[in-house]
Amino acid sequence: MSGNLSVAIVGATGAVGQEFVRLLAERRFPVGRLKLLASRRSAGKTVEFQGRPHTIEELTDDSFQDVELALFSAGASISRKFAPLAAEAGATVVDNSSAFRMTPGIPLVVPEVNPEALEGVELGNGGIIANPNCSTIIMIVPVTPIHRAVRVRRIVVSTYQAASGAGAAAMAELEQQTREVLAGRSPTCEIFRQQYAFNLFSHDSGIGPDGYNTEEMKMVRESHKIWGDSSVAITATCVRVPVMRAHAESINLELEEALDADQARSLLANAHGVSILDDRTGNRFPTPLDASGRDDVFVGRIRADISRSGKNGVHGLDLFVCGDQIRKGAALNAVQIAERLVGDRTRRSARRVEVSLSR
Ligand SMILES: NC(=O)c1ccc[n+]([C@@H]2O[C@H](COP(=O)([O-])OP(=O)(O)OC[C@H]3O[C@@H](n4cnc5c(N)ncnc54)[C@H](OP(=O)(O)O)[C@@H]3O)[C@@H](O)[C@H]2O)c1
């Protein structure tokens, strides 16, 4: 890619923000000017990008003058306040928070699944695009090719979510707790209300009157919006496990048509953003460590559901998946969205040149 976009990262010191900085360099994103924004606490610190130190600036109302692309990852309240200001100043915002995901008219995009939702968005022309929740992305990337082939009627998903999903401070707390427990001391619980090291617990987001927590309902509602189809029944149980990075999910699918393990494997082998790790003989299936730092969602334990297959015309499939939720679940997905917008812009200007030459 070539070009010189003016890019801002909001939340540049966070778990997702740091991954943005790495990815923009690694993927040679066409950055002309990079503005790194965070809270006043971080202003003045420096972060290396393309071999040069960049100074963190405090996020203010005026941060977005001359910014064409703003990548937001500083939490929903910051996005609610500053993303509209950035868009008004002309920046195209890709927001990682939950602030706008379910807002009608705001595209909620996974490039492998619904890139058409970006139609009409022009880089540097304002507008907000929402990045889905990490657990949703990690589920929908491998489930979509199956849904398109044989239609999924119902999903039962259980997550095993890493500390990194709760940010840089949560990762530090898991490390600290692990040291404390091994040393026989009681663990510091500041980010989480209960011991995390050598334990697991139900996701710490708020629980509604129906008993579902917010994370679970994000998986349901966001999947419906991304697919543009709310007829697929989805139920989720979200759990935090003491893994540093990368989420795992056990996914049970009820299908409209039969699909055996080999057919599912071959669909998944041809799917973008998916890698298969399904070695039954060697008992090697995806782990968070396999997925950490990797772009793809890893899929294994691919098997027809024996409780369903064919009985009463109902077919089922089981999968176990792992994906790096800081990467594909957040920063990478947002950068892939931005790459598509850059591609669209390049195609538009090539067309303009063609038209003017043909006149
Ligand atoms: N972690 C994930 O896997 C993941 C996945 C999907 C979506 N997300 C979403 O991405 C966002 C960030 O998550 P994270 O895990 O990266 O969190 P994090 O590690 O806690 O980082 C939070 C970032 O927000 C900045 N920030 C906080 N208050 C601010 C303020 N008043 N003004 C400006 N910047 C402020 C922090 O800056 P300071 O360092 O200066 O405090 C830091 O850069 C959240 O909305 C989260 O829901 C995260």
PDBQT file of the ligand as one rigid body, heavy atoms in Angstrom, charges set to zero:
ROOT
HETATM    1  N1  LIG A 401      -9.092  -5.885  25.123  1.00  0.00    +0.000 N 
HETATM    2  C1  LIG A 401      -9.813  -6.429  24.194  1.00  0.00    +0.000 C 
HETATM    3  O1  LIG A 401      -9.608  -7.598  23.823  1.00  0.00    +0.000 OA
HETATM    4  C2  LIG A 401     -10.909  -5.689  23.513  1.00  0.00    +0.000 A 
HETATM    5  C3  LIG A 401     -11.589  -6.320  22.477  1.00  0.00    +0.000 A 
HETATM    6  C4  LIG A 401     -12.600  -5.652  21.812  1.00  0.00    +0.000 A 
HETATM    7  C5  LIG A 401     -12.908  -4.376  22.194  1.00  0.00    +0.000 A 
HETATM    8  N2  LIG A 401     -12.239  -3.774  23.207  1.00  0.00    +0.000 N 
HETATM    9  C6  LIG A 401     -12.623  -2.419  23.560  1.00  0.00    +0.000 C 
HETATM   10  O2  LIG A 401     -11.529  -1.531  23.313  1.00  0.00    +0.000 OA
HETATM   11  C7  LIG A 401     -11.513  -0.499  24.301  1.00  0.00    +0.000 C 
HETATM   12  C8  LIG A 401     -10.163  -0.484  24.977  1.00  0.00    +0.000 C 
HETATM   13  O3  LIG A 401      -9.891  -1.731  25.548  1.00  0.00    +0.000 OA
HETATM   14  P1  LIG A 401      -8.469  -2.119  26.110  1.00  0.00    +0.000 P 
HETATM   15  O4  LIG A 401      -8.579  -3.543  26.469  1.00  0.00    +0.000 OA
HETATM   16  O5  LIG A 401      -7.389  -1.668  25.199  1.00  0.00    +0.000 OA
HETATM   17  O6  LIG A 401      -8.425  -1.241  27.465  1.00  0.00    +0.000 OA
HETATM   18  P2  LIG A 401      -7.174  -0.729  28.295  1.00  0.00    +0.000 P 
HETATM   19  O7  LIG A 401      -6.002  -1.592  28.121  1.00  0.00    +0.000 OA
HETATM   20  O8  LIG A 401      -7.698  -0.507  29.662  1.00  0.00    +0.000 OA
HETATM   21  O9  LIG A 401      -6.842   0.700  27.634  1.00  0.00    +0.000 OA
HETATM   22  C9  LIG A 401      -7.708   1.800  27.762  1.00  0.00    +0.000 C 
HETATM   23  C10 LIG A 401      -7.158   2.974  26.957  1.00  0.00    +0.000 C 
HETATM   24  O10 LIG A 401      -8.079   4.054  27.063  1.00  0.00    +0.000 OA
HETATM   25  C11 LIG A 401      -7.379   5.221  27.468  1.00  0.00    +0.000 C 
HETATM   26  N3  LIG A 401      -8.212   6.120  28.266  1.00  0.00    +0.000 N 
HETATM   27  C12 LIG A 401      -8.826   5.856  29.436  1.00  0.00    +0.000 A 
HETATM   28  N4  LIG A 401      -9.440   6.976  29.900  1.00  0.00    +0.000 NA
HETATM   29  C13 LIG A 401      -9.207   7.947  28.980  1.00  0.00    +0.000 A 
HETATM   30  C14 LIG A 401      -9.558   9.315  28.890  1.00  0.00    +0.000 A 
HETATM   31  N5  LIG A 401     -10.288   9.938  29.834  1.00  0.00    +0.000 N 
HETATM   32  N6  LIG A 401      -9.123  10.020  27.816  1.00  0.00    +0.000 NA
HETATM   33  C15 LIG A 401      -8.385   9.433  26.857  1.00  0.00    +0.000 A 
HETATM   34  N7  LIG A 401      -7.998   8.131  26.886  1.00  0.00    +0.000 NA
HETATM   35  C16 LIG A 401      -8.419   7.402  27.943  1.00  0.00    +0.000 A 
HETATM   36  C17 LIG A 401      -6.242   4.704  28.301  1.00  0.00    +0.000 C 
HETATM   37  O11 LIG A 401      -5.253   5.708  28.417  1.00  0.00    +0.000 OA
HETATM   38  P3  LIG A 401      -4.330   5.838  29.738  1.00  0.00    +0.000 P 
HETATM   39  O12 LIG A 401      -3.278   4.772  29.611  1.00  0.00    +0.000 OA
HETATM   40  O13 LIG A 401      -3.786   7.226  29.616  1.00  0.00    +0.000 OA
HETATM   41  O14 LIG A 401      -5.231   5.647  30.915  1.00  0.00    +0.000 OA
HETATM   42  C18 LIG A 401      -5.817   3.497  27.456  1.00  0.00    +0.000 C 
HETATM   43  O15 LIG A 401      -5.033   3.931  26.382  1.00  0.00    +0.000 OA
HETATM   44  C19 LIG A 401     -12.691  -0.787  25.213  1.00  0.00    +0.000 C 
HETATM   45  O16 LIG A 401     -13.803  -0.066  24.744  1.00  0.00    +0.000 OA
HETATM   46  C20 LIG A 401     -12.928  -2.258  25.036  1.00  0.00    +0.000 C 
HETATM   47  O17 LIG A 401     -14.261  -2.620  25.301  1.00  0.00    +0.000 OA
HETATM   48  C21 LIG A 401     -11.245  -4.395  23.877  1.00  0.00    +0.000 A 
ENDROOT
TORSDOF 0
